């Protein structure tokens, strides 16, 4: 019934308890075991730690994004030294898209007194290649950040076990309009 762990993780207690020989108590135990497994597999950094590379961000939010069946956008707010102030869920979308509003992103970044930000969202398909929409919204957020003085450091797209960095792919402008790192 559950060929992949991801499917089991996203199954509600009511559905589990409807399976023969699994009551509500066992179903709750299964869900608890899934959560423990998710936490054990996490090797994340804590707020206040410096972000040095895209993998740091992937590890920071891996637990939050793992096995989500809809796209979710997180904002990582950084201080002037590149340390994490907070990670905030901005929006949850559908299976293959989420609404990314620069207004909501910068509203939260300003409230956190962020010096710079990193966007992070998942692709439930696990294909972490940026879509044209991902690239366009990244450029839009980049431009808005330049105008208000909050730098967009990167936009990370996560799958369950891998990620892509739009900056590393050369799709974020440097000062002066150049592309790339």
C-alpha positions as CSV (number, residue, x, y, z in Angstrom):
1,X,0.0,0.0,0.0
2,X,2.9,2.4,0.6
3,X,5.6,1.7,-1.9
4,X,7.6,4.8,-0.9
5,X,8.3,6.2,2.6
6,X,7.1,9.6,1.3
7,X,3.6,8.2,0.7
8,X,3.5,6.8,4.2
9,X,4.6,10.1,5.7
10,X,1.8,11.9,4.0
11,X,-0.9,9.5,5.0
12,X,-3.3,10.7,7.7
13,X,-4.0,8.8,10.9
14,X,-7.6,8.1,9.9
15,X,-6.5,6.4,6.7
16,X,-3.8,4.4,8.5
17,X,-6.3,3.3,11.1
18,X,-8.7,2.0,8.5
19,X,-6.1,-0.7,7.5
20,X,-6.8,-4.1,8.9
21,X,-5.0,-4.7,12.3
22,X,-4.0,-1.0,12.6
23,X,-6.1,1.0,15.1
24,X,-5.8,4.6,16.1
25,X,-3.0,3.9,18.6
26,X,-0.8,2.0,16.1
27,X,-1.6,4.6,13.4
28,X,-0.4,7.4,15.8
29,X,2.7,5.3,16.6
30,X,3.5,5.0,12.9
31,X,3.1,8.7,12.4
32,X,5.3,9.4,15.3
33,X,7.9,7.0,14.0
34,X,7.8,8.8,10.6
35,X,8.4,12.2,12.3
36,X,11.3,10.7,14.3
37,X,12.9,9.3,11.2
38,X,12.5,12.7,9.5
39,X,14.2,14.4,12.4
40,X,17.0,11.9,12.7
41,X,17.8,12.2,9.0
42,X,18.1,16.0,9.4
43,X,21.6,17.5,9.6
44,X,20.5,21.1,9.7
45,X,22.0,24.3,10.9
46,X,20.3,26.4,13.6
47,X,19.3,30.1,13.4
48,X,22.3,32.3,14.2
49,X,24.7,30.2,12.2
50,X,26.5,31.6,9.1
51,X,25.4,30.4,5.7
52,X,28.5,29.8,3.5
53,X,27.1,27.8,0.6
54,X,23.8,26.7,-1.0
55,X,24.1,23.3,0.7
56,X,23.9,25.0,4.1
57,X,20.4,26.3,3.1
58,X,19.3,22.9,1.8
59,X,20.3,21.3,5.1
60,X,18.6,24.0,7.0
61,X,15.2,23.5,5.4
62,X,15.4,19.9,4.3
63,X,13.2,18.7,7.1
64,X,10.6,21.3,6.4
65,X,10.5,20.5,2.7
66,X,10.9,16.8,2.8
67,X,8.0,14.8,1.3
68,X,5.8,17.8,0.8
69,X,3.2,17.1,-1.9
70,X,2.7,20.8,-2.8
71,X,5.2,23.6,-3.5
72,X,6.1,25.7,-0.5
73,X,8.1,28.9,-0.4
74,X,10.3,29.7,2.6
75,X,12.2,32.9,3.2
76,X,15.6,32.8,5.0
77,X,16.4,36.2,6.5
78,X,20.1,36.9,7.1
79,X,21.8,39.6,9.2
80,X,24.7,41.7,8.0
81,X,27.2,38.9,8.7
82,X,25.2,36.3,6.7
83,X,23.8,34.5,9.8
84,X,20.3,33.2,9.9
85,X,17.8,35.4,11.6
86,X,14.8,33.3,10.8
87,X,13.2,30.9,8.4
88,X,9.6,31.6,7.5
89,X,7.0,29.9,5.4
90,X,5.7,32.5,3.0
91,X,3.2,30.5,1.0
92,X,2.0,27.0,0.0
93,X,0.8,26.4,-3.5
94,X,-0.2,23.5,-5.6
95,X,1.5,20.4,-6.9
96,X,3.5,22.3,-9.5
97,X,3.4,26.0,-8.6
98,X,3.3,28.5,-5.8
99,X,2.5,32.2,-5.8
100,X,5.7,34.2,-5.0
101,X,4.9,37.8,-4.2
102,X,7.8,40.2,-3.8
103,X,5.6,42.3,-1.6
104,X,5.0,39.4,1.0
105,X,8.7,38.4,0.8
106,X,10.0,41.9,1.6
107,X,7.2,42.6,4.1
108,X,8.6,39.7,6.2
109,X,12.2,40.5,5.5
110,X,11.7,44.1,6.7
111,X,9.9,42.9,9.8
112,X,12.9,40.6,10.6
113,X,15.3,43.5,9.9
114,X,17.1,41.4,7.3
115,X,20.2,42.6,5.5
116,X,19.8,40.0,2.9
117,X,17.5,37.1,2.0
118,X,17.5,33.6,0.4
119,X,14.4,32.1,-1.2
120,X,13.8,28.4,-0.9
121,X,11.1,26.4,-2.4
122,X,10.5,22.7,-3.2
123,X,9.5,20.9,-6.4
124,X,7.4,17.9,-5.3
125,X,8.4,16.1,-8.5
126,X,12.0,16.1,-7.2
127,X,13.2,17.7,-10.5
128,X,15.1,20.6,-9.1
129,X,15.8,22.3,-12.5
130,X,14.5,25.9,-12.3
131,X,11.4,26.5,-14.4
132,X,11.1,29.7,-16.5
133,X,8.7,31.0,-13.9
134,X,11.3,30.3,-11.2
135,X,13.9,32.3,-13.1
136,X,11.5,35.2,-13.8
137,X,10.3,35.5,-10.2
138,X,13.9,35.4,-9.0
139,X,14.8,38.3,-11.3
140,X,11.7,40.2,-10.0
141,X,12.6,39.7,-6.4
142,X,16.3,40.5,-7.2
143,X,15.2,43.8,-8.8
144,X,12.9,44.7,-5.9
145,X,15.6,43.9,-3.4
146,X,18.1,46.1,-5.2
147,X,15.6,49.0,-5.0
148,X,14.9,48.7,-1.2
149,X,18.4,47.6,-0.1
150,X,17.8,44.0,0.8
151,X,20.0,41.7,-1.3
152,X,18.7,38.5,-2.7
153,X,21.6,36.1,-2.1
154,X,20.2,33.0,-3.8
155,X,17.1,31.1,-4.7
156,X,17.3,27.4,-3.8
157,X,15.0,24.8,-5.3
158,X,14.8,21.6,-3.3
159,X,13.9,18.0,-3.9
160,X,13.9,15.4,-1.2
161,X,17.6,14.5,-1.6
162,X,19.0,17.2,-3.9
163,X,18.8,20.9,-4.7
164,X,19.7,23.5,-7.3
165,X,21.0,27.0,-6.7
166,X,19.8,29.6,-9.2
167,X,22.9,31.7,-8.3
168,X,25.3,28.8,-8.9
169,X,23.6,28.2,-12.3
170,X,24.5,31.8,-13.2
171,X,20.9,33.1,-13.3
172,X,21.2,35.9,-10.7
173,X,22.7,39.2,-11.7
174,X,25.9,40.6,-10.1
175,X,26.2,44.3,-9.5
176,X,26.6,46.1,-12.8
177,X,24.2,43.7,-14.6
178,X,26.6,40.8,-15.2
179,X,25.2,37.3,-14.9
180,X,26.5,34.6,-12.7
181,X,28.7,34.2,-9.6
